[in-house]
């Protein structure tokens, strides 16, 4: 007695065809998406770190953050005023997921280790993020608007 193996072969092959087709569609869609992502990122790269340079005002007070000498290696010079100068221990920027992030660490009386972690929003030309007040161990949401 001969067993009919055709039925098993057909049964196994039918689910494989839609699966392979789905896989090919996903691969092509992913490839196209990756190309579009590269284009978007290259446009964002041109909208770049130079845009963070300038004087930024925190509207909830007389706090001014001045960013200058912004370099492509992530370096920048940061000055902070409340309204008098507060010593800045560290200032830097970096790109993360096509966004420009700014980090400023204050090192002065009443500010030892206080930090700003900000993201540049090119659409609104603002810096937004968090201010950590090290003395009180409190974190605040903040926004800086361009002053100059």
LUMPA-234687 format. One record per residue: residue in one letter; residue number from 1; x, y, z of N, C-alpha, C, O in turn. Coordinates in steps of 0.001 Angstrom, whole numbers. Example, Ala and Ser with C-alpha at 12.3 -4.5 7.8 and 13.67 -1.06 7.14 Angstrom:
<nodes>
NODE:type:seq:nxx:nyy:nzz:caxx:cayy:cazz:cxx:cyy:czz:oxx:oyy:ozz
NODE:a:1:13190:-5690:7800:12300:-4500:7800:13200:-3300:7800:14236:-3319:8465
NODE:s:2:12850:-2250:7080:13670:-1060:7140:12900:30:7870:13409:1138:8039
</nodes>
This chain:
<nodes>
NODE:type:seq:nxx:nyy:nzz:caxx:cayy:cazz:cxx:cyy:czz:oxx:oyy:ozz
NODE:x:1:819:-1157:0:0:0:0:885:1251:0:1773:1411:838
NODE:x:2:625:2087:-922:1425:3283:-1112:788:4450:-358:-415:4685:-471
NODE:x:3:1601:5180:412:1090:6342:1147:1114:7570:247:2043:7764:-537
NODE:x:4:105:8374:368:28:9598:-415:743:10725:330:191:11302:1267
NODE:x:5:1937:11028:-74:2729:12067:580:2462:13436:-24:2879:14449:538
NODE:x:6:1782:13483:-1146:1494:14750:-1782:669:15645:-869:900:16852:-792
NODE:x:7:-272:15059:-195:-1131:15821:684:-315:16523:1776:-547:17696:2066
NODE:x:8:623:15818:2369:1461:16430:3405:2331:17529:2811:2501:18585:3419
NODE:x:9:2879:17287:1635:3753:18281:1021:2966:19551:700:3442:20656:960
NODE:x:10:1774:19402:140:927:20535:-186:524:21257:1092:510:22488:1135
NODE:x:11:203:20512:2111:-210:21108:3385:911:21969:3981:647:23049:4510
NODE:x:12:2130:21509:3899:3266:22237:4451:3632:23433:3577:4022:24478:4099
NODE:x:13:3512:23298:2259:3958:24361:1372:3012:25548:1359:3475:26679:1211
NODE:x:14:1726:25348:1503:802:26474:1464:1079:27503:2558:1121:28693:2245
NODE:x:15:1272:27119:3826:1593:28135:4827:2939:28802:4559:3140:29956:4939
NODE:x:16:3856:28099:3916:5170:28666:3666:5118:29782:2624:5862:30756:2734
NODE:x:17:4268:29660:1632:4202:30674:581:3762:32024:1145:4446:33019:907
NODE:x:18:2655:32104:1878:2300:33411:2455:3364:33917:3431:3602:35121:3514
NODE:x:19:3988:33029:4150:5018:33424:5112:6207:34045:4386:6714:35088:4798
NODE:x:20:6647:33409:3314:7776:33931:2535:7404:35269:1895:8204:36204:1886
NODE:x:21:6185:35351:1359:5735:36611:755:5707:37728:1801:6142:38848:1536
NODE:x:22:5197:37413:2981:5157:38398:4062:6567:38828:4443:6826:40013:4649
NODE:x:23:7467:37874:4534:8852:38176:4871:9481:39100:3830:10166:40059:4187
NODE:x:24:9253:38817:2543:9803:39665:1484:9232:41079:1548:9965:42052:1368
NODE:x:25:7933:41197:1801:7311:42515:1914:7923:43288:3078:8223:44475:2952
NODE:x:26:8107:42612:4211:8706:43263:5373:10132:43723:5096:10535:44811:5507
NODE:x:27:10897:42877:4388:12284:43233:4071:12320:44464:3179:13103:45383:3420
NODE:x:28:11471:44490:2139:11438:45656:1252:10951:46902:1980:11493:47988:1775
NODE:x:29:9939:46759:2824:9414:47904:3583:10479:48433:4539:10650:49645:4670
NODE:x:30:11187:47535:5201:12242:47939:6131:13366:48652:5392:13898:49657:5863
NODE:x:31:13716:48117:4230:14781:48723:3433:14403:50134:3011:15219:51050:3111
NODE:x:32:13178:50317:2541:12709:51647:2131:12661:52586:3329:13032:53755:3224
NODE:x:33:12206:52076:4458:12129:52877:5679:13518:53318:6121:13715:54459:6539
NODE:x:34:14475:52404:6025:15846:52736:6422:16417:53823:5528:17105:54722:6011
NODE:x:35:16139:53755:4227:16619:54787:3315:15990:56137:3641:16679:57158:3647
NODE:x:36:14679:56149:3913:14009:57399:4288:14568:57927:5590:14737:59136:5744
NODE:x:37:14861:57040:6536:15439:57441:7814:16792:58097:7625:17106:59084:8290
NODE:x:38:17604:57550:6713:18914:58141:6444:18750:59544:5880:19481:60461:6253
NODE:x:39:17787:59705:4980:17537:61014:4397:17106:61996:5474:17613:63116:5528
NODE:x:40:16172:61588:6333:15694:62457:7405:16822:62812:8351:16958:63965:8759
NODE:x:41:17641:61812:8704:18737:62080:9631:19768:63007:9013:20325:63855:9710
NODE:x:42:20040:62861:7696:21028:63745:7092:20503:65175:7045:21279:66120:7186
NODE:x:43:19181:65350:6848:18597:66693:6896:18707:67251:8307:19022:68428:8487
NODE:x:44:18446:66410:9318:18562:66862:10700:20008:67173:11049:20286:68101:11808
NODE:x:45:20930:66391:10490:22339:66624:10780:22759:68004:10286:23609:68655:10893
NODE:x:46:22156:68451:9174:22481:69774:8662:21834:70867:9508:22327:71994:9543
NODE:x:47:20729:70543:10193:20054:71503:11057:20732:71564:12409:20249:72342:13231
NODE:x:48:21607:70966:12687:22732:70707:13527:22962:71491:14802:22153:72310:15238
NODE:x:49:24082:71195:15355:24473:71689:16665:24704:73195:16699:24615:73792:17771
NODE:x:50:24993:73822:15586:25235:75263:15564:24024:76069:16004:24158:77209:16448
NODE:x:51:22850:75480:15882:21621:76183:16258:21465:76360:17769:20638:77156:18215
NODE:x:52:22242:75634:18550:22106:75783:20006:22923:76958:20537:22769:77362:21690
NODE:x:53:23789:77500:19689:24613:78626:20121:23746:79868:20322:22872:80163:19507
NODE:x:54:23998:80598:21424:23264:81825:21683:22921:81981:23149:23366:81209:23998
NODE:x:55:22111:83009:23433:21654:83251:24805:20229:82749:24929:19372:83045:24097
NODE:x:56:19992:81983:25986:18697:81355:26230:18146:81827:27570:18861:81838:28571
NODE:x:57:16886:82212:27586:16228:82722:28779:15208:81709:29286:14406:81175:28519
NODE:x:58:15253:81457:30584:14217:80636:31218:13107:81579:31641:13310:82371:32562
NODE:x:59:11946:81530:31012:10885:82512:31246:10346:82557:32675:9700:83538:33043
NODE:x:60:10586:81550:33476:10058:81549:34847:10950:82306:35826:10719:82259:37034
NODE:x:61:11945:82990:35329:12844:83757:36188:13853:84513:35349:13686:84654:34137
NODE:x:62:14880:84990:35981:15923:85728:35267:17120:84825:34974:18263:85280:34997
NODE:x:63:16862:83563:34704:17924:82601:34452:18316:82646:32979:17465:82517:32098
NODE:x:64:19597:82829:32719:20092:82898:31344:21201:81875:31175:22126:81797:31984
NODE:x:65:21094:81102:30122:22107:80119:29753:22704:80585:28430:21992:80744:27439
NODE:x:66:24008:80803:28424:24684:81246:27204:25577:80121:26700:26466:79649:27409
NODE:x:67:25329:79703:25473:26103:78627:24852:26906:79212:23697:26352:79861:22810
NODE:x:68:28211:78977:23714:29082:79505:22663:30178:78497:22355:30304:77476:23029
NODE:x:69:30968:78794:21331:32070:77918:20896:31620:76466:20761:32301:75550:21223
NODE:x:70:30481:76269:20130:29947:74923:19941:30778:74222:18870:30859:74696:17737
NODE:x:71:31386:73112:19221:32275:72366:18317:31633:71044:17912:30767:70520:18613
NODE:x:72:32064:70520:16784:31486:69270:16275:31808:68067:17152:31142:67039:17032
NODE:x:73:32777:68153:18004:33163:67025:18861:32332:66935:20131:32624:66109:20996
NODE:x:74:31303:67764:20262:30468:67731:21456:30865:68759:22506:30280:68814:23588
NODE:x:75:31850:69562:22182:32310:70570:23131:31525:71860:22957:31060:72180:21863
NODE:x:76:31388:72589:24045:30801:73924:23995:31222:74670:25251:31647:74072:26239
NODE:x:77:31094:75980:25186:31351:76803:26358:29991:77240:26880:29180:77784:26131
NODE:x:78:29739:77005:28164:28460:77377:28764:28696:78384:29878:29617:78237:30682
NODE:x:79:27850:79410:29915:27844:80392:30997:26415:80447:31522:25457:80324:30758
NODE:x:80:26282:80634:32836:24955:80638:33449:24831:81844:34368:25755:82170:35113
NODE:x:81:23683:82500:34309:23452:83717:35092:22110:83624:35815:21112:83182:35246
NODE:x:82:22108:84053:37095:20877:83979:37908:20737:85182:38836:20778:84920:40038
NODE:x:83:20589:86372:38505:21028:86993:37253:22538:87203:37222:23090:87542:36175
NODE:x:84:23217:87005:38357:24669:87133:38382:25306:85825:37915:24655:84781:37938
NODE:x:85:26569:85870:37494:27229:84660:36975:27333:83550:38028:27661:83796:39189
NODE:x:86:27047:82341:37592:27206:81120:38389:28261:80281:37661:28189:80118:36443
NODE:x:87:29228:79757:38391:30301:78985:37774:29770:77695:37148:29017:76948:37772
NODE:x:88:30179:77454:35906:29825:76223:35196:31021:75290:35234:32108:75650:34784
NODE:x:89:30824:74089:35769:31889:73109:35843:32062:72321:34558:33168:71887:34235
NODE:x:90:30958:72129:33813:31025:71309:32607:29879:71678:31676:28755:71911:32119
NODE:x:91:30173:71728:30401:29157:71941:29379:29497:71102:28167:30643:71086:27719
NODE:x:92:28507:70402:27634:28733:69578:26446:27416:69330:25729:26339:69543:26286
NODE:x:93:27517:68884:24506:26333:68510:23748:26616:67169:23081:27765:66756:22926
NODE:x:94:25530:66504:22693:25668:65265:21929:24397:65039:21126:23342:65603:21417
NODE:x:95:24527:64206:20121:23378:63854:19306:22912:62464:19753:23705:61530:19871
NODE:x:96:21619:62359:19994:21047:61069:20358:19730:60916:19619:18797:61694:19818
NODE:x:97:19667:59906:18765:18475:59654:17956:18051:60912:17203:16891:61321:17267
NODE:x:98:18987:61516:16496:18771:62698:15656:18334:63931:16454:17837:64896:15874
NODE:x:99:18512:63907:17750:18200:65069:18584:19492:65604:19188:20437:64860:19448
NODE:x:100:19501:66899:19400:20658:67530:20026:20351:67696:21506:19360:68319:21885
NODE:x:101:21222:67127:22335:21058:67222:23784:22190:68067:24359:23336:67988:23917
NODE:x:102:21842:68869:25344:22818:69749:26004:22867:69366:27475:21835:69167:28117
NODE:x:103:24084:69266:27996:24280:68976:29416:25149:70078:30012:26220:70392:29492
NODE:x:104:24673:70657:31107:25427:71709:31808:25439:71359:33286:24397:71109:33892
NODE:x:105:26645:71345:33858:26796:71070:35287:27331:72328:35962:28387:72847:35599
NODE:x:106:26585:72802:36941:26975:73996:37685:27857:73596:38864:27667:72537:39461
NODE:x:107:28812:74443:39189:29732:74153:40292:30019:75447:41026:31041:76095:40799
NODE:x:108:29093:75819:41921:29243:77089:42632:28508:76977:43970:27834:75981:44231
NODE:x:109:28641:78001:44812:27936:78046:46089:26434:77949:45809:25922:78618:44912
NODE:x:110:25745:77131:46563:24309:76861:46413:23946:76083:45142:22770:75809:44905
NODE:x:111:24937:75727:44331:24689:74982:43091:25645:73807:42912:25808:73357:41778
NODE:x:112:26284:73283:43947:27324:72262:43725:26732:70988:43119:26041:70227:43797
NODE:x:113:27010:70772:41844:26527:69559:41173:25130:69664:40589:24580:68663:40128
NODE:x:114:24549:70844:40599:23248:71025:39953:23435:70907:38445:24463:71328:37915
NODE:x:115:22448:70338:37750:22609:70073:36318:21378:70463:35509:20248:70471:35998
NODE:x:116:21650:70782:34257:20614:70940:33245:20815:69836:32213:21924:69632:31719
NODE:x:117:19740:69129:31893:19721:68158:30799:18624:68612:29857:17436:68510:30164
NODE:x:118:19044:69117:28699:18117:69783:27789:18164:69171:26396:19174:68595:25992
NODE:x:119:17072:69301:25674:16968:68856:24286:16579:70059:23446:15707:70840:23827
NODE:x:120:17232:70202:22302:16908:71305:21401:15712:70934:20538:15700:69879:19904
NODE:x:121:14708:71803:20517:13515:71642:19689:13619:72641:18538:13324:73823:18721
NODE:x:122:14040:72176:17339:14244:73118:16232:12937:73738:15730:12943:74856:15216
NODE:x:123:11833:73032:15873:10549:73543:15388:10128:74806:16142:9583:75739:15552
NODE:x:124:10388:74826:17452:10013:75976:18280:11222:76808:18712:11075:77799:19427
NODE:x:125:12415:76402:18275:13662:77058:18647:13736:77257:20162:13889:78376:20653
NODE:x:126:13622:76140:20887:13660:76139:22343:14541:75001:22837:14794:74026:22131
NODE:x:127:14995:75158:24064:15648:74077:24797:14683:73679:25904:14194:74537:26640
NODE:x:128:14408:72396:26026:13525:71947:27094:14128:70715:27754:14911:69986:27145
NODE:x:129:13751:70498:29007:14275:69335:29708:14139:69478:31205:13106:69909:31717
NODE:x:130:15218:69103:31909:15160:69036:33369:16317:69774:34019:17449:69771:33535
NODE:x:131:15981:70408:35140:16984:71040:35987:16979:70277:37305:15942:70150:37956
NODE:x:132:18151:69770:37692:18298:69076:38966:18995:70017:39935:20146:70395:39718
NODE:x:133:18302:70397:41007:18866:71257:42054:19470:70334:43095:18751:69739:43898
NODE:x:134:20798:70214:43081:21497:69241:43917:21332:69484:45416:21270:68528:46189
NODE:x:135:21262:70743:45838:21156:71048:47268:19843:70508:47838:19833:69883:48899
NODE:x:136:18746:70750:47135:17428:70308:47613:17047:68925:47092:16037:68351:47498
NODE:x:137:17879:68394:46177:17622:67091:45553:16250:67046:44848:15527:66051:44912
NODE:x:138:15929:68151:44183:14672:68261:43444:14955:68418:41951:15965:68998:41553
NODE:x:139:14048:67892:41140:14143:68006:39690:12938:68781:39175:11805:68544:39593
NODE:x:140:13197:69708:38264:12148:70569:37710:12163:70499:36190:13232:70450:35580
NODE:x:141:10976:70494:35572:10884:70629:34127:11120:72097:33781:10567:72990:34423
NODE:x:142:11943:72339:32767:12278:73716:32395:12237:73889:30881:12328:72926:30119
NODE:x:143:12098:75146:30472:12146:75527:29057:12983:76786:28961:12862:77688:29790
NODE:x:144:13836:76844:27944:14584:78052:27636:14172:78517:26243:14096:77717:25310
NODE:x:145:13908:79804:26112:13614:80401:24811:14800:81262:24402:15535:81785:25240
NODE:x:146:14960:81391:23110:16112:82151:22618:15972:83624:22993:14943:84252:22743
NODE:x:147:17030:84155:23598:17062:85567:23973:17759:86355:22878:17317:87443:22508
NODE:x:148:18822:85818:22374:19596:86457:21284:20080:85412:20330:20747:85735:19347
</nodes>
